[in-house]
Amino acid sequence: MPHIAAADAPKFQLHQAEFTGLAAPSRGAAETAAWRVRIAPGSGPGVPHRLTREEILVALTGRATARIGDAEHDFAAGDAIVVPPFTDFSLSNTGGEPFEAIAILPAGARAMLADGSLFTPPWAA
């Protein structure tokens, strides 16, 4: 399935974020998953997690704070961040407008929570 229409892309809600699944193995991609993330204004930090592979995010609109390891980075439209594998990561949007980004992750990557549990994000599956 080389074309995923926006109207057909699955949406997932988690805390104050919405994830729109774009390319993923379940939607015909063999090597890479990509999704759109939208974080509501005024949201606190997302759930800290790690990924088993490198993740890249490209900001489209708004501003957010990306916490990668022990460092915080202001993240605004047009910016990109690279999250190394097995590094604590979270995003927050303390501003007054929605933050949106495209995220890219190799197929098969998994997320790890603080308790060590692993899962494949459904928007990347």
N, C-alpha and C positions, 0 to 999 in steps of 0.2 A: 504494500500500500504506500506508494511514494507521495501521495498528497493527503494531508490531514486537514480538512476544512475546520476553521475556527468553530463553527457551529457544532461539529462532531467531537471536538476535543473534550475529554472528561475533566470535570472539576472536582477538587477535593478541598475540604475545609479542615484546618488544624489550628486551634487557638484563634488568633486574630489574623491568620493568613489564609489566602486562597491560592491553590496550586492548579494550574491548567496544564494538563499533560499534552505535550506536543509530540515529538518523536520519542519512541521507546520501543523495546523489543516487541511488546504486545501490539504495537501499531506499525510494525514493519521495519524498524531500524535494527540493524544487526550489531552495530558497534558503539552507538552513542545515544544517550537520552538527553532530551532538552525539554524544559518546561518554563512556563511563565509563573512568577510568584508575585502576588500582590499583598502587601502588608498594610493593614488599616492604620490611619493616623492615630497617634497617641498610644501605640502599643509598646509594652515593655519588652524586654529581651525575649526572644524566642527560646525554645528549649535548647540548651547547649547539647551539641552532639559532635560526633566525629564521622568521617567517611573513610571507607577503605581505599578510595581512589581520589585523585585530585578533582576538585570541583571549580568551575569558573562561573562567575556571575557578572553580567553586564547590566548596569542600571539603565533603565529607560526613562523613568519619571520619578520625581520626588527626591527625598534624601533619607538615608538610614545610617545607623551605626553598625559596622561589622566588627565583631570581636573575633579575632583569630589568634588563638593561643592566649598570651597575656597582653596583646596589643589591641587597641581600639582604633578604627579607621573611619573617618567621615566618608560616606559613600553616596555620590550624587549622580544624577543623569549624565550619561556619557562615560562614567568611570567603569573600570573593571577590577575585580579582585580575583585572586587565585588562592584557594584554600588547599594547603598541602594535605595529603592523606594522614590520618590518625592525629589530627590537630583539632583541639576544641574550637568550636565555631558556633556563633549565634548572630542573629540580626535583630535590630530593634528600630522602630520608627517613632520617634518622640515628636515629630513635626506635626503640622496641621493638614497635610495633604497625603494621599496614598503614595506609597512607594511601590514601584514595579521594576522587575528585572527579569532577564532571561538567564536561566541556569543550565549548565551543560555538564554532564557527568558520563564517564564511560559506562556502557552497558554492563550489568552484573555487579556494579558497585553496591555496597551496602552501607547503611547508616548504623552507628553504634551509640547507644545512650550511656549515661553515666554509670548505670548498673552493669554495663558490659553486654547487654542484650543487643543482638543484631537483627536488622530487618531491611527489606528492600522497600524504599518509599514507593507507594502505589502509583504515583505520577511518573516514576522512572522505570516501572516494571514492563 
